[in-house]
Amino acid sequence: MTKAKALNGISSINTVLLGLILVLLAYYVVVANSIASGNYEVMKLNDQLFSLSQAGSSLSARMSSLEDIGFLANFAKNNNMIETKNAIYLFENKNVAFQKERLN
């Protein structure tokens, strides 16, 4: 009878230990998955940051070329643009003007 009680006690201790191991294993899997997911998100955001920084530097280079006076003068010449002088504006903000009729 004492052997049966001892085996029963050992069996219940083994069951508790097995349950504890399974709980710890499940916890490990959840934490490892969370860490891997976080690392993936960080990697994805770093890739996005790199892509956006490249786009920003490209836009900065384009903006500096558009602000170049030589480029603007060449653009105006190629598109037959002329300088306006003595324009009469329709509105106060000077965004709209009308052309004076030329007298021949």
C-alpha positions in Angstrom: 0.0 0.0 0.0 2.8 2.4 0.7 4.3 1.6 -2.7 1.0 2.4 -4.4 0.8 5.8 -2.5 4.4 6.6 -3.4 3.8 5.8 -7.1 0.6 7.8 -7.0 2.4 10.7 -5.4 5.2 10.5 -7.9 2.7 10.2 -10.7 0.9 13.4 -9.6 4.2 15.3 -9.2 5.1 14.2 -12.8 1.7 15.3 -14.1 2.1 18.7 -12.4 5.7 19.0 -13.7 4.5 18.0 -17.2 1.7 20.6 -17.1 4.2 23.3 -15.9 6.6 22.4 -18.7 3.8 22.6 -21.2 2.7 26.0 -19.8 6.3 27.3 -20.0 6.7 26.0 -23.5 3.5 27.7 -24.6 4.7 30.9 -23.0 8.1 30.6 -24.7 6.4 30.1 -28.1 4.1 33.2 -27.6 7.0 35.4 -26.4 9.3 34.2 -29.3 6.6 34.9 -31.8 6.0 38.3 -30.3 9.7 39.2 -30.6 9.9 37.8 -34.1 6.9 39.8 -35.1 8.3 43.0 -33.5 11.6 42.5 -35.4 9.7 42.0 -38.6 7.8 45.3 -38.1 11.1 47.1 -37.3 12.7 45.7 -40.4 9.7 46.7 -42.5 9.7 50.2 -41.0 13.4 50.6 -41.6 12.9 49.6 -45.3 10.1 52.2 -45.5 12.3 54.8 -43.9 15.1 54.1 -46.3 12.8 54.3 -49.3 11.3 57.6 -48.0 14.7 59.1 -47.3 15.8 58.2 -50.9 12.6 59.8 -52.2 13.2 62.9 -50.1 16.7 63.3 -51.3 15.5 62.9 -54.9 12.9 65.5 -54.3 15.4 67.8 -52.7 17.7 67.5 -55.7 14.8 68.2 -58.1 13.8 71.2 -56.0 17.3 72.6 -56.1 17.4 72.2 -59.9 14.1 73.9 -60.2 15.3 76.8 -58.1 18.3 77.3 -60.3 18.1 80.7 -62.1 19.8 79.3 -65.2 17.4 76.5 -65.4 14.4 78.8 -65.0 15.7 81.2 -67.6 16.3 78.3 -70.1 12.8 77.0 -69.4 11.2 80.4 -70.0 13.2 80.8 -73.2 12.3 77.4 -74.5 8.6 78.0 -73.8 8.5 81.4 -75.4 7.7 83.2 -72.1 8.2 86.9 -71.8 8.5 89.3 -68.9 5.3 91.3 -68.1 5.6 95.0 -67.7 2.9 97.5 -66.7 0.2 94.8 -66.3 -3.2 95.8 -65.1 -4.5 93.3 -62.5 -8.1 92.4 -62.1 -7.8 91.5 -58.4 -5.8 92.8 -55.5 -3.8 89.7 -55.1 -2.2 90.1 -58.6 -2.8 86.5 -59.6 -5.0 87.4 -62.6 -4.2 90.0 -65.2 -5.6 90.9 -68.5 -3.7 91.8 -71.6 -3.8 95.3 -73.0 -4.8 95.5 -76.6 -2.1 96.7 -78.8 -2.6 99.6 -81.0 -1.0 99.3 -84.4 
